[in-house]
Amino acid sequence: MTYRADAKVSTRQIGMSAGTRPTTERCLWAARVAVVRDVAGTKGASLSHRLDADQMIRGSHFGKCSENRAQVASSIVRRSNEVKAHLAEVARGDGVRLANDISSAKHFAAN
């Protein structure tokens, strides 16, 4: 059984760039980090489940979003400890639900 992060990043451009005036453009970004549990069976079957425990990581950068994709990715990587801690916390609290999911899968397989 493994737990993995599945991140979806969204960006929003704010501010403006008006000719010779200094730009006020900013790229606001948010990464929704979901936790996915994968359980592999002994006969090659697998059970994957997206847990209801999303975490949001937010930030911003000066300039256009289209020009800041690398900086956004770097910011998320720098905060990987937060993601790992979130994965560990969700995994610790998943025991009862995991047992129920496996029991349900066995019930459906038997029918």
Number of C-alpha atoms within 10 A of each C-alpha: 10 10 18 17 17 14 18 11 16 12 19 12 17 14 13 14 12 10 7 6 8 9 14 13 17 18 21 19 19 18 20 16 20 20 24 20 19 15 16 12 10 7 6 6 8 11 13 13 13 15 15 10 13 18 16 13 17 16 13 18 18 16 19 21 22 10 12 18 15 10 13 23 12 12 16 19 12 10 11 12 11 14 21 13 11 19 22 15 12 19 18 10 10 13 11 9 11 15 11 11 14 13 12 12 12 11 10 9 8 7 5
